[in-house]
């Protein structure tokens, strides 16, 4: 139950009067499907125009951007029952700022590192295992034409047999509501009013009828942490500007720098 002070703060804020659309309707790009205009490469297009058939990744497929390639593979992963994440990146030797290839892997790729010197006669409280060395991945590389092409595709994946659709949608790569600009702005505005992360999550979730797209207090915390990092130094500049303006208005105000 939200407190009276919290409710009064929310009602006094400049929130939109009209009811916004469900947040799940703005969760980003849908999986690519046949007929979406994606360049499928040689030997892939079979003339099938079934819009319900999500394309399986094939070597030779091309995309305009890295993001397009990631969204495509992430949509495929949602169908297959796993999440995804960016992995290693290769850069040009002549231009270190130029990315020439990237790996997109299953979120459960890799294994937990084993301590070289195990602790003897001491009980260690490990976090639960979340990596199962899944091999599912695609590798994309930059072509001379500036497009991104799939150069390697590993379809085999393991340890997803017990994954259900309700669990798959909760993978970090598939939960995109908290990354939308409208949600980020609302989180920032509520936080500036002194509202806790848990209460912010409840307010945002009140606009979302689908329980599969609810955000968590941890996601609110993550957004605010990134925002503080991005704004590092800006607050100091605002303070200096404030005192400089105050010095210009008052002749008796002293400011040394």
C-alpha positions in Angstrom: 0.0 0.0 0.0 1.4 3.4 -1.0 1.6 6.1 1.7 -0.4 9.3 1.6 2.8 11.4 1.1 3.8 9.3 -1.9 0.3 9.6 -3.5 0.3 13.4 -3.0 3.7 13.7 -4.7 2.5 11.7 -7.7 -0.7 13.6 -8.2 1.1 16.9 -8.1 3.6 16.0 -10.8 3.1 17.0 -14.5 2.1 13.5 -15.7 0.1 13.2 -18.9 -3.6 13.5 -18.4 -4.6 11.1 -21.1 -4.1 7.4 -20.5 -0.9 6.2 -22.2 -0.9 3.1 -24.3 0.2 -0.2 -22.7 4.0 -0.2 -22.3 4.2 -3.6 -24.0 3.2 -1.9 -27.3 6.4 0.1 -27.4 8.9 -2.6 -26.4 11.0 -2.3 -29.5 11.5 -4.2 -32.6 9.6 -7.4 -33.3 11.5 -10.4 -34.7 12.2 -10.2 -38.4 9.8 -12.3 -40.5 9.8 -13.4 -44.1 8.8 -10.5 -46.3 10.3 -7.8 -44.1 12.9 -6.8 -46.7 15.9 -8.3 -45.0 18.6 -9.4 -47.4 18.7 -13.2 -46.9 21.8 -13.8 -48.9 22.4 -16.6 -51.5 20.3 -19.7 -51.3 18.1 -18.6 -48.5 15.0 -17.0 -50.1 12.6 -19.7 -51.0 9.6 -17.5 -52.1 7.7 -18.3 -48.9 5.7 -15.2 -47.8 4.2 -16.7 -44.7 4.3 -13.8 -42.2 4.1 -16.2 -39.3 7.3 -18.0 -40.1 10.2 -16.4 -38.2 13.4 -16.7 -40.2 16.1 -19.0 -39.0 19.6 -17.4 -39.2 21.6 -18.3 -42.2 25.2 -17.6 -43.2 25.1 -14.7 -45.7 22.1 -12.8 -44.3 22.9 -9.0 -44.3 21.6 -6.2 -42.1 22.0 -2.4 -42.3 23.3 -2.1 -38.7 24.6 -4.1 -35.8 21.4 -3.3 -33.9 19.3 -4.8 -36.7 21.4 -8.0 -36.6 21.0 -8.2 -32.8 17.2 -7.6 -32.9 16.9 -10.3 -35.6 18.8 -12.9 -33.6 17.1 -11.9 -30.4 13.7 -12.5 -32.0 14.9 -15.9 -33.1 16.2 -16.7 -29.6 12.8 -15.7 -28.1 11.1 -18.3 -30.4 13.7 -20.9 -29.4 13.5 -20.3 -25.7 16.7 -18.4 -24.7 18.1 -14.9 -24.2 21.0 -13.3 -25.9 23.8 -10.8 -25.2 26.7 -9.2 -27.0 30.1 -11.0 -26.5 33.5 -10.4 -28.0 34.3 -7.5 -30.4 37.0 -7.3 -33.0 38.4 -4.0 -34.2 40.4 -2.9 -37.3 44.2 -2.9 -36.8 44.5 0.3 -38.9 41.7 2.0 -37.1 41.1 0.9 -33.5 37.8 2.8 -33.4 36.3 0.7 -36.2 34.4 -2.4 -35.2 34.7 -5.1 -37.9 33.1 -8.1 -36.2 31.0 -9.1 -33.2 29.6 -12.2 -31.5 26.0 -12.4 -30.3 25.7 -15.4 -27.9 23.3 -17.1 -25.7 22.9 -15.4 -22.3 24.0 -18.7 -20.7 27.2 -19.0 -22.7 30.4 -19.7 -20.8 31.2 -21.2 -17.4 31.8 -19.9 -14.0 35.5 -19.3 -13.3 37.1 -21.8 -10.9 39.3 -20.5 -8.2 43.0 -21.5 -8.8 43.5 -21.8 -5.1 40.4 -23.4 -3.5 39.7 -22.4 0.0 40.4 -25.4 2.3 38.2 -26.2 5.2 36.0 -23.2 4.6 32.5 -23.2 3.4 32.0 -20.9 0.5 28.6 -19.5 -0.3 28.4 -19.4 -4.1 25.7 -17.7 -6.1 23.5 -19.9 -8.1 24.9 -21.0 -11.5 23.6 -19.0 -14.4 26.1 -20.0 -17.1 25.9 -23.5 -18.7 28.4 -23.2 -21.6 25.7 -22.9 -24.2 27.2 -22.8 -27.7 24.3 -21.0 -29.6 25.6 -17.9 -31.3 26.0 -15.9 -34.5 29.1 -13.9 -35.7 28.5 -10.8 -37.8 31.2 -8.9 -39.7 31.3 -5.6 -41.5 31.4 -5.9 -45.3 33.0 -3.5 -47.7 29.6 -2.1 -48.6 29.1 -1.1 -44.9 26.5 -3.8 -44.2 26.7 -6.4 -41.5 26.7 -10.1 -42.6 26.3 -13.3 -40.7 29.6 -15.2 -41.1 29.0 -18.0 -38.6 25.9 -19.6 -37.0 25.7 -22.2 -34.3 22.1 -23.4 -33.9 22.8 -26.0 -31.2 21.9 -24.8 -27.7 21.6 -26.7 -24.4 20.1 -26.4 -21.0 16.9 -24.8 -22.3 14.7 -27.9 -22.2 13.0 -26.7 -19.0 12.5 -23.1 -20.3 8.9 -22.1 -20.8 7.5 -19.1 -22.7 6.6 -17.4 -19.4 10.3 -17.8 -18.3 11.8 -17.0 -21.7 10.1 -13.6 -21.9 11.8 -12.7 -18.6 15.3 -12.9 -20.0 17.1 -9.5 -19.9 17.3 -9.3 -23.7 13.6 -9.7 -24.1 12.5 -7.3 -21.3 12.7 -3.9 -23.0 10.0 -1.9 -21.3 12.4 -0.3 -18.8 14.7 0.8 -21.7 12.1 2.9 -23.5 12.6 6.7 -23.4 9.1 7.3 -22.0 9.7 4.9 -19.1 13.2 6.3 -18.4 11.9 9.8 -18.3 9.1 8.7 -15.9 11.6 6.9 -13.6 13.9 10.0 -13.5 11.0 12.3 -12.7 9.7 10.1 -9.9 13.2 9.7 -8.5 13.7 13.5 -8.4 10.6 13.7 -6.2 12.3 11.4 -3.6 10.3 8.3 -4.4 11.9 4.9 -3.6 12.8 2.5 -6.4 10.2 0.0 -5.3 7.4 2.6 -5.4 8.7 3.8 -8.8 8.4 0.3 -10.1 4.8 0.1 -8.8 3.8 3.4 -10.5 5.3 2.4 -13.9 3.7 -1.1 -13.7 0.3 0.5 -13.1 0.4 1.6 -16.8 1.2 -2.0 -17.9 -1.7 -4.5 -18.0 0.5 -7.4 -19.1 2.3 -9.0 -16.1 5.0 -10.3 -18.4 6.3 -6.8 -19.1 6.5 -5.5 -15.5 9.7 -3.8 -14.4 11.5 -4.5 -11.1 13.1 -2.2 -8.5 16.5 -3.5 -9.6 15.9 -2.3 -13.2 14.9 1.1 -11.8 18.2 1.1 -9.8 20.2 0.1 -12.9 18.7 3.0 -14.9 19.4 5.6 -12.1 23.0 4.3 -11.7 23.7 4.7 -15.4 22.1 8.2 -15.4 24.3 9.2 -12.5 27.4 8.0 -14.3 26.5 9.8 -17.5 25.8 13.0 -15.5 29.0 12.9 -13.6 30.6 16.4 -13.5 27.4 18.1 -14.8 26.2 18.8 -11.3 29.5 20.5 -10.4 29.2 22.7 -13.5 25.7 23.7 -12.4 26.9 24.7 -8.9 29.7 26.9 -10.4 27.2 28.5 -12.7 24.9 29.2 -9.8 27.6 31.0 -7.8 28.8 32.9 -10.8 25.3 34.2 -11.4 24.9 35.0 -7.7 28.2 37.0 -7.8 26.9 39.0 -10.8 23.7 40.0 -8.9 25.4 40.8 -5.6 28.4 43.1 -5.3 29.1 42.0 -1.8 29.3 38.3 -2.8 32.9 36.9 -2.8 33.8 34.0 -5.1 37.4 32.7 -5.3 38.5 30.1 -7.9 
